[in-house]
Amino acid sequence: MNFTVKQFVRTHVPNTPFFQRLLARARLKQLSVYDAMEKKVRESKDRESSAFRSQIVKECFAKWPEKAGRIKKEAQEILPLSADYKDRELTPELLDDVVFTFFGLGFTPDEYVYFRLEKKTVEERMGYLSNKQKGKFHSHYDNLIESSVFTDKYLTYLRFRKDFQRELVEIDGPGNYPAFEAFVGRHPKYVKKDVYESCARSVELVDSANCGKTLRQQYDEMAAGSKFVVEELIVQSDDMASFNPTSVNTVRCITMYTKNGVCVPFAYFRTGSKGSFVDNCGIRSELDTKTGLSITDGFDERANRFPAHPDTGAVYKGFQIPEWDQLLEIVTRAASQVPDIRIIGWDFAHTDKGWVIVEGNAMSQIELVQIPFERGMRKEFEDIFRQMEPIIEYDFDN
């Protein structure tokens, strides 16, 4: 579903068990196109043999030639960007393995790179949680109607305003200019975001006095497009800025709402690169969720390892996230407000006044915690899901 459809669903579809299950089944249908092929691979005793894999690739090109061709092309574009492949020839066997891994196991070419699946057996690959499998978990366990509150950043702000601790103004059409003008009077430098975008794709730091546009032009440009918010700058604490002072470096906390209440099984620290304003697609290190201590080196999504930040030299492993108990208290309270959204990824920034919510994500990239740990963690995720109340019953043996 695109964001427009999601917003329509949120405002027009009754939030009842019938419609919750209806939407869940619709999403599962989208995610299950290649399930028969995946089942064939999982159940085959020959799945480790190169002959079996080659046969699967031939079947995929015969059955889904356009999609198989696109996956192969993606692999040719993506693999050379990574540390493992930038100086290597992309052999036909390697590209076929990417195609096999997509159709037979459900991993995209991106995941093939950052989970380093080439170096793993089929059995080991099956131990990883893929983005697609994550989507199935969301569909089985999350109320997709309720969770759409996280697809609109302004609605997220209204729901959790207390823990945002900063001012936001909605830009939705031409009628809100006075509020925008007053906001800029208080915050001449502000952050601009498309409320429906994710992964920081629309995030922009605007210096209203030096951007070459009048206030009216700045406003009209936003009002003519999608729905935007403008928000007060987050000024991070010195501890967090020590890794990279230009980006707001954040902690991603993953909450899961189980039958026993909220748990925080995974969290990681994210830092941006020199000159970057955001930390997305930067470097992440895994955190001990009991203490807030960084317990791995830093990793990016191209399989590069960073014991220290390449620009500042700040060391990841052993870094103590400040005021960790306060962060756990805030994120547990926030997740408790939306018990029907079982899986949420919360982004937090630390300021001199404590922790503030940057945003919440209902379709959180929980699978990315496997990158810094350098191992598959599907079983660990499933153990937690077994403790949840599903919207639609999930078959863990299928």
C-alpha positions as CSV (number, residue, x, y, z in Angstrom):
1,M,0.0,0.0,0.0
2,N,1.3,3.5,-0.8
3,F,1.0,6.3,1.8
4,T,-2.1,7.8,0.2
5,V,-3.9,4.5,0.4
6,K,-2.7,4.0,4.0
7,Q,-4.1,7.4,5.0
8,F,-7.4,6.6,3.3
9,V,-7.5,3.3,5.2
10,R,-6.8,5.1,8.5
11,T,-9.7,7.6,8.1
12,H,-12.3,5.5,6.2
13,V,-11.9,1.8,7.2
14,P,-13.5,0.8,10.5
15,N,-11.0,-0.4,13.1
16,T,-12.7,-3.7,13.7
17,P,-11.2,-7.2,13.9
18,F,-12.9,-8.1,10.5
19,F,-11.2,-5.2,8.7
20,Q,-7.9,-5.7,10.5
21,R,-7.8,-9.3,9.3
22,L,-8.9,-8.3,5.8
23,L,-6.1,-5.8,5.4
24,A,-3.6,-8.3,6.9
25,R,-4.6,-11.0,4.4
26,A,-4.3,-8.5,1.5
27,R,-0.8,-7.5,2.5
28,L,0.2,-11.2,3.0
29,K,-1.0,-11.9,-0.5
30,Q,1.4,-9.3,-1.8
31,L,4.2,-10.8,0.1
32,S,3.5,-14.4,-0.8
33,V,4.0,-14.4,-4.6
34,Y,7.0,-16.7,-4.5
35,D,6.1,-18.8,-1.5
36,A,5.8,-22.0,-3.4
37,M,9.4,-21.7,-4.7
38,E,10.6,-20.9,-1.2
39,K,8.8,-24.0,0.1
40,K,10.4,-26.1,-2.6
41,V,13.9,-24.9,-1.5
42,R,13.2,-25.3,2.2
43,E,12.0,-28.8,1.9
44,S,14.5,-30.1,-0.6
45,K,17.3,-32.4,0.7
46,D,19.4,-31.2,-2.2
47,R,19.2,-27.5,-1.5
48,E,22.9,-27.2,-0.8
49,S,23.9,-28.6,-4.2
50,S,24.9,-26.3,-7.0
51,A,22.9,-28.4,-9.5
52,F,19.7,-27.9,-7.5
53,R,20.3,-24.2,-7.2
54,S,21.0,-23.9,-11.0
55,Q,17.7,-25.7,-11.7
56,I,15.8,-23.3,-9.4
57,V,17.3,-20.3,-11.3
58,K,16.3,-21.8,-14.6
59,E,12.7,-22.3,-13.4
60,C,12.6,-18.7,-12.1
61,F,13.7,-17.2,-15.4
62,A,11.2,-19.4,-17.2
63,K,8.3,-18.5,-14.8
64,W,9.1,-14.9,-14.0
65,P,11.5,-13.7,-16.7
66,E,11.0,-10.0,-16.2
67,K,11.4,-10.1,-12.4
68,A,14.4,-12.4,-12.6
69,G,16.0,-10.1,-15.1
70,R,15.4,-7.1,-12.8
71,I,17.0,-8.9,-9.8
72,K,20.1,-9.8,-11.9
73,K,20.4,-6.2,-13.0
74,E,20.0,-4.9,-9.4
75,A,22.8,-7.3,-8.4
76,Q,25.1,-6.0,-11.1
77,E,24.4,-2.4,-9.8
78,I,24.5,-3.1,-6.1
79,L,27.3,-5.6,-5.5
80,P,30.2,-3.4,-6.9
81,L,29.2,-0.7,-4.3
82,S,30.1,-3.0,-1.4
83,A,33.5,-3.8,0.2
84,D,33.3,-7.4,-0.7
85,Y,32.7,-7.0,-4.5
86,K,34.2,-3.7,-5.6
87,D,37.3,-5.3,-7.0
88,R,35.8,-8.6,-8.0
89,E,34.4,-9.9,-11.3
90,L,30.7,-10.6,-11.0
91,T,30.6,-14.1,-12.5
92,P,27.5,-15.7,-13.9
93,E,27.5,-18.1,-11.0
94,L,27.5,-15.3,-8.4
95,L,24.7,-13.5,-10.2
96,D,22.7,-16.7,-10.4
97,D,23.2,-17.2,-6.6
98,V,21.7,-13.8,-6.0
99,V,18.7,-14.7,-8.1
100,F,18.4,-18.1,-6.3
101,T,18.5,-16.3,-3.0
102,F,15.8,-13.9,-3.9
103,F,13.2,-16.4,-5.2
104,G,14.2,-19.4,-3.1
105,L,14.9,-17.7,0.2
106,G,13.3,-14.3,0.0
107,F,16.3,-12.0,0.3
108,T,16.9,-9.0,-1.9
109,P,20.2,-8.2,-3.6
110,D,20.8,-5.5,-0.9
111,E,20.3,-8.1,1.9
112,Y,22.6,-10.5,0.0
113,V,25.3,-7.9,0.4
114,Y,24.9,-6.7,3.9
115,F,24.2,-10.2,5.4
116,R,27.1,-11.5,3.4
117,L,25.0,-14.4,2.2
118,E,27.5,-15.6,-0.5
119,K,29.7,-16.9,2.3
120,K,26.9,-18.9,4.0
121,T,25.2,-22.2,3.3
122,V,21.5,-22.3,2.4
123,E,20.9,-23.6,5.9
124,E,22.7,-20.6,7.4
125,R,20.9,-18.2,5.2
126,M,17.6,-19.6,6.3
127,G,18.6,-18.5,9.9
128,Y,18.4,-14.9,8.9
129,L,15.3,-12.7,9.0
130,S,14.6,-11.1,5.7
131,N,12.7,-7.8,5.1
132,K,10.0,-9.8,3.4
133,Q,9.6,-12.2,6.3
134,K,9.6,-9.2,8.6
135,G,6.7,-7.8,6.6
136,K,4.8,-11.1,7.1
137,F,5.3,-10.9,10.9
138,H,4.0,-7.3,10.8
139,S,0.9,-8.5,8.9
140,H,0.2,-11.3,11.3
141,Y,0.7,-9.3,14.5
142,D,0.2,-5.6,13.9
143,N,-3.1,-3.8,13.5
144,L,-2.4,-2.2,10.1
145,I,-5.2,0.3,10.5
146,E,-4.0,1.6,13.8
147,S,-0.3,1.5,12.8
148,S,-0.9,3.9,9.9
149,V,-0.6,6.7,12.6
150,F,3.2,6.2,12.1
151,T,3.0,6.9,8.3
152,D,2.1,10.5,9.0
153,K,4.8,12.3,11.0
154,Y,2.4,15.0,12.2
155,L,-0.1,12.4,13.6
156,T,2.9,10.7,15.3
157,Y,3.8,14.1,16.9
158,L,0.2,14.7,18.1
159,R,0.1,11.2,19.6
160,F,3.4,11.5,21.4
161,R,3.9,15.3,21.7
162,K,5.1,15.1,25.3
163,D,8.2,13.2,24.4
164,F,9.0,15.1,21.2
165,Q,9.8,18.2,23.4
166,R,10.0,20.5,20.4
167,E,7.7,22.5,18.2
168,L,6.2,21.2,14.9
169,V,3.9,22.9,12.4
170,E,1.9,21.2,9.8
171,I,2.0,22.4,6.2
172,D,-1.1,21.0,4.4
173,G,-2.4,23.4,1.8
174,P,-2.4,27.2,1.5
175,G,-4.2,28.1,4.8
176,N,-1.5,27.7,7.4
177,Y,0.9,30.4,6.4
178,P,0.5,32.6,9.6
179,A,1.4,29.6,11.8
180,F,4.5,28.9,9.6
181,E,5.5,32.6,9.6
182,A,5.3,32.7,13.4
183,F,7.2,29.4,13.7
184,V,10.1,30.7,11.6
185,G,10.2,33.9,13.7
186,R,11.0,31.6,16.6
187,H,13.1,29.1,14.7
188,P,14.9,30.8,11.7
189,K,16.7,27.5,11.0
190,Y,14.3,24.6,10.8
191,V,13.9,21.0,9.6
192,K,11.6,20.3,6.8
193,K,10.0,16.8,6.3
194,D,7.5,15.2,4.0
195,V,5.2,13.5,6.5
196,Y,4.8,10.4,4.4
197,E,8.4,9.7,3.5
198,S,10.7,7.4,5.4
199,C,14.5,6.7,5.7
200,A,15.2,10.5,5.9
201,R,14.6,10.8,2.1
202,S,12.8,14.2,2.4
203,V,14.6,15.6,5.5
204,E,16.2,19.0,4.8
205,L,17.8,21.6,7.1
206,V,16.6,25.0,6.0
207,D,18.2,28.3,6.9
208,S,15.2,30.5,6.1
209,A,17.2,33.8,5.9
210,N,19.9,32.4,3.6
211,C,18.1,29.9,1.4
212,G,17.4,32.3,-1.5
213,K,13.7,32.2,-1.1
214,T,11.2,34.4,0.7
215,L,9.2,32.9,3.6
216,R,6.2,33.0,1.3
217,Q,8.1,31.1,-1.4
218,Q,9.3,28.5,1.2
219,Y,5.7,28.0,2.3
220,D,4.1,27.9,-1.1
221,E,6.6,25.3,-2.3
222,M,5.7,22.9,0.5
223,A,1.9,23.7,0.3
224,A,1.9,22.9,-3.5
225,G,3.4,19.5,-3.0
226,S,2.8,16.7,-0.5
227,K,2.0,17.2,3.2
228,F,4.9,18.6,5.2
229,V,5.9,19.4,8.7
230,V,8.5,21.9,9.8
231,E,10.1,21.3,13.1
232,E,12.4,22.9,15.6
233,L,16.1,21.8,15.4
234,I,17.3,19.1,17.7
235,V,20.5,20.1,19.4
236,Q,22.2,16.9,20.5
237,S,24.4,16.4,23.6
238,D,28.1,16.6,23.3
239,D,28.4,12.8,24.1
240,M,26.4,12.0,21.0
241,A,27.9,14.7,18.8
242,S,31.4,13.3,19.5
243,F,30.9,10.7,16.8
244,N,29.8,13.1,14.1
245,P,28.8,16.7,15.0
246,T,26.9,17.5,11.7
247,S,24.3,14.8,12.0
248,V,21.8,14.1,14.7
249,N,23.1,10.7,15.9
250,T,20.3,8.6,17.2
251,V,19.4,5.4,19.0
252,R,16.9,3.0,17.3
253,C,15.0,1.1,20.0
254,I,12.8,-1.7,18.8
255,T,9.8,-2.4,21.1
256,M,7.6,-5.4,20.9
257,Y,4.3,-5.7,22.7
258,T,3.9,-9.2,24.1
259,K,1.3,-10.8,26.4
260,N,3.5,-9.7,29.3
261,G,3.7,-6.1,28.2
262,V,6.4,-4.1,26.4
263,C,9.9,-5.5,25.9
264,V,12.9,-3.8,24.2
265,P,14.8,-6.8,22.8
266,F,17.1,-4.9,20.4
267,A,18.6,-1.4,20.0
268,Y,21.4,0.1,18.0
269,F,23.3,3.4,17.8
270,R,23.3,5.2,14.4
271,T,25.8,7.9,13.3
272,G,26.0,9.9,10.1
273,S,29.0,10.8,8.0
274,K,31.0,14.1,7.8
275,G,28.8,16.9,6.4
276,S,25.6,14.8,6.6
277,F,22.6,16.2,8.5
278,V,20.9,12.8,9.0
279,D,22.2,9.5,10.3
280,N,20.3,7.2,7.9
281,C,22.5,4.9,5.7
282,G,25.3,5.7,8.1
283,I,27.1,3.5,10.6
284,R,25.4,1.5,13.2
285,S,26.6,-0.5,16.3
286,E,24.5,-2.9,18.4
287,L,23.6,-2.0,22.0
288,D,23.2,-4.1,25.1
289,T,19.5,-3.2,25.9
290,K,20.0,-3.6,29.6
291,T,22.9,-1.2,29.9
292,G,23.0,0.9,26.7
293,L,26.6,-0.1,26.1
294,S,27.7,-0.5,22.5
295,I,28.8,-4.1,22.1
296,T,29.9,-4.3,18.5
297,D,32.0,-2.3,16.0
298,G,30.2,-0.1,13.6
299,F,28.9,-1.4,10.3
300,D,27.3,0.1,7.3
301,E,24.9,-1.4,4.8
302,R,27.7,-2.2,2.3
303,A,29.4,-4.7,4.7
304,N,32.1,-2.2,5.8
305,R,33.3,-2.6,9.4
306,F,34.3,0.5,11.4
307,P,35.9,0.0,14.9
308,A,36.0,3.8,15.0
309,H,34.1,6.6,13.1
310,P,36.2,7.3,10.0
311,D,35.9,11.1,10.4
312,T,36.2,11.7,14.1
313,G,38.0,8.5,15.4
314,A,35.3,8.0,18.1
315,V,35.4,4.3,19.0
316,Y,32.1,2.4,18.8
317,K,32.6,-0.7,21.0
318,G,32.4,0.2,24.6
319,F,30.7,3.5,24.1
320,Q,28.1,4.2,26.9
321,I,24.9,5.7,25.7
322,P,24.0,8.4,28.2
323,E,21.0,8.2,30.5
324,W,20.0,4.8,29.3
325,D,17.4,4.1,32.0
326,Q,15.6,7.3,31.1
327,L,15.4,6.2,27.4
328,L,14.0,2.8,28.4
329,E,11.4,4.5,30.6
330,I,10.2,6.8,27.8
331,V,10.1,4.2,25.0
332,T,8.3,1.7,27.3
333,R,5.7,4.3,28.1
334,A,5.3,5.4,24.5
335,A,4.9,1.8,23.2
336,S,2.3,1.1,26.0
337,Q,0.0,3.7,24.4
338,V,-0.4,1.7,21.2
339,P,-0.7,-2.0,22.3
340,D,-2.2,-3.0,19.0
341,I,1.0,-2.0,17.2
342,R,3.2,-4.9,18.4
343,I,6.4,-4.0,16.6
344,I,7.7,-0.4,16.6
345,G,11.1,1.1,15.8
346,W,11.7,4.3,17.8
347,D,14.4,6.8,16.9
348,F,15.6,8.9,19.8
349,A,18.1,11.8,20.1
350,H,19.8,12.8,23.3
351,T,19.9,16.5,24.2
352,D,21.1,18.4,27.2
353,K,17.6,18.1,28.5
354,G,17.4,14.4,28.1
355,W,16.0,12.1,25.4
356,V,13.5,13.2,22.7
357,I,11.6,11.1,20.2
358,V,12.7,11.8,16.6
359,E,10.0,9.6,15.1
360,G,8.3,6.2,15.3
361,N,8.2,3.5,12.6
362,A,5.5,0.8,12.5
363,M,7.2,-1.1,9.7
364,S,10.6,-0.9,11.4
365,Q,13.7,-2.4,9.8
366,I,14.1,-4.9,12.7
367,E,16.1,-7.2,10.4
368,L,19.0,-4.7,10.3
369,V,20.1,-5.6,13.8
370,Q,21.6,-8.8,12.2
371,I,24.2,-6.7,10.4
372,P,26.4,-5.7,13.4
373,F,25.9,-9.1,15.1
374,E,27.0,-10.8,11.8
375,R,24.7,-13.7,12.3
376,G,21.1,-14.8,11.6
377,M,18.6,-14.0,14.3
378,R,15.4,-15.3,12.9
379,K,14.9,-17.8,15.7
380,E,15.4,-15.1,18.3
381,F,12.7,-12.9,16.7
382,E,10.4,-15.9,16.4
383,D,10.8,-16.6,20.1
384,I,9.5,-13.1,20.9
385,F,6.7,-13.4,18.4
386,R,5.5,-16.5,20.0
387,Q,4.8,-14.4,23.1
388,M,2.5,-12.0,21.2
389,E,-1.2,-12.0,20.4
390,P,-1.6,-12.3,16.6
391,I,-4.2,-10.6,14.4
392,I,-4.0,-13.8,12.3
393,E,-2.6,-17.0,13.7
394,Y,1.0,-17.5,12.5
395,D,2.3,-21.0,11.5
396,F,6.0,-21.1,12.7
397,D,6.5,-24.4,11.1
398,N,5.5,-23.3,7.6
